[in-house]
Amino acid sequence: MLNTILETPWYAMGLGVISLVGFFVAWIQTGTGKLLWGCLASIIVFGGLVALEAIVETEREQIVATVVSIAHAVERQDFEEAVSFIHPSHEATRRQALSDLKRYKIARVNVKNNLVMKLHADRTPIEASVGFNVFVRGGIAIAGFDEQQGPRYIHAEFVFIAEDNRWYLTAYGHMDVRAGLTHHAELRSQ
């Protein structure tokens, strides 16, 4: 529940407005001055939760930022930057990613907001398994198919390196969105 509050301000804002309106309406109807203290307390408590959400960056938010950075690098055709997010000890994954990226000419990558994550906090270093949808516009570089577009499901493994304060990609794969539904459901159930 705490991660939910820390990842989006809407819950705190919604409950804060409901609480504030409730105290205010009660004050209007009764004229009891103590209810204004409830209004003030609502503003302080729920305003503090909104501020806390803005300050704290959860693991999920860090991984989403990493995924979005990779997507932007791919859109710019900056493949070296894109593979810089792969852990240096996974050289085979780096080579494979660079080879895959050079085969395609990608104009747009739209990362969808359905990222599901299973955090493996019991491992050292901390790891995470994620799955999410992307909508890609592009084509095969050698064939010249530039304007094909379609959804893909991405599954990826990340590792957090505390010395760098950074999440690195260690493995990835992509598949048709329909096939990804099974992987997505498995991650949700864990």
N, C-alpha and C positions, 0 to 999 in steps of 0.2 A: 504494500500500500504506500509506503514511504517513497519508493521509486516512482510510483505513479504521480504522486504530488510533486516530486522533484523534476519530473520530465515535462510537465505541462502546467501552466498557470491557471488554466480554465477551471479546474476543480476548486481551487482556493478562491478565485474571483467569483465563481458562481455561488459558493456557500457564503462568502463574505457579503455579497449583495443581498442574498436572501436573509441573512442574519441582520444586516444593517436595516433593511426595509422592515423586517419584523419588529425590531426594537423601535424604529422611528414611528411606525403605525401605532404601536402600543402606546408610545409617548403621546402622540397626537390625541388618541382616544381617552387616555387616562389623565394626562397632564403630570404624571409622576416624573420628577426630575431624575430619579435613579436610572430610568430607562435610557436617558441620554448617555450615562456611563456605559451602558451596554452597546450603544452605537459606537462610542469611542473605542471600547474594547474590541468590537468587531473590526473596526478599521485597523487597529494596531495588530491584532492576531492574524487576520487574513492578509493584510498588507505585508506583514513579516513573512508569511508563507510564500507570497508572490516574489518578494525580494530574495528569499532563500532559493527559490526555483531558478532565479536568474543567476545567482552566484554559484550554485553547485552544479557541476557537470557530471552526470552519471556515466557508467561504463557504456550503456547503450548509446547515449548522446555522443560519446567519444568515437565509438565505432561508426555511427552514422556519419559523423564529420569525416572520418577516414574514407568511407565509401564514397561520399560526395566529392572529396578531393581527388580520388582515383578517377571518378567519372569525368570531372572537369579536365584532368590531364589527358584522358583518352579523347575527349571532344577536341582538344587543341592539337591532337596527334603528337603529344609529348610523351612518347612511350617510355622514355628513360625515367621521367618523373613518376609515371604510373607504376613502374616496377620497383621504384624506390620504396614503395609501401610494403613490399614483400620482404620478409625477414632475411637478412644477409646470409644466414646459415642454410637457407633453402634455395640454393643456386639452381637446382633442376626446375623448381617452380618458376624462378625468374626467367630462365631460358624459355620454358614452355609459354609463359605469359607473353614474352616479347615476340616469340614466333607467332602466337595466336593473334596478337594485336597488329602485327605487320601484314597479316593476311586480309585484314578488313580495313575499309575506309569508313569510319564512324563519324557521322555529322552531329548526332545528338544522342545523349544518354539521359533518360529521365528516371531517376531512382524513385520508386513508389514508397509510400509511407506505411508499408506493411511489414517492416523488418521484425522478425521474431528471433530472439536470442536465448540461448542456453549458456549461462555463465558457469564455468567450471572453476569455482573459487578454491576448491580443494586441491587443485594442481599447482605446482610451482614450476615456472611462472604461471600466472592466471591465464586461462584460455577461454575462448568463447566460440560457440558454433552458431552461425547465423544463416538465415534464409530470407530472401526478399525478391520482389519483382522489379524489373527494369523494363522500360520501353525504349527500344533502340531504333534509330534511323541511320541507315548506311547500307553498305554492301561489301562485296568481295573486291578487294583493291585491284587485282589483276584483271578481273572481268569487266570492271567499270560499272557495276551495278551500284549506283550511288543512292537511289531514292527508295530502296526497300525499307519497310519498317515493320516492327512487330514486337510483341512482349517476350521476355525471357525470364526464367527463374534462376536466380543465382544462389548457390550455397557456398559458404566460405568458412574457413577456420582462421581465427585470430589468436595472437598471443600478446600479452602486455609485458613490455620490458620496462621495469621501473626506472632503470638508469637513464633511459631515454625519455621516460614519461610518455610513452607512445605505444599504440596498438599496431602490430605488424600482421600482415596477411601471411599465412603459412600454407594454405591450400585453398583451391577454389574449383568450381565447376559450374556449368550452366546447362539448362535443359528447357524443354518446352514447358510453358506455364502449367499445363494440365498435369504433366508428370511431377512438377514441383509441388503440387497440392499435397501429395503423400508426405514428402520431406517436411513441408511446412506444418502439417498436422502432427508429425512425430516431434518436431521441436516444441510445438505448443504443449504437447502432452507431458513433456519432461519438466 
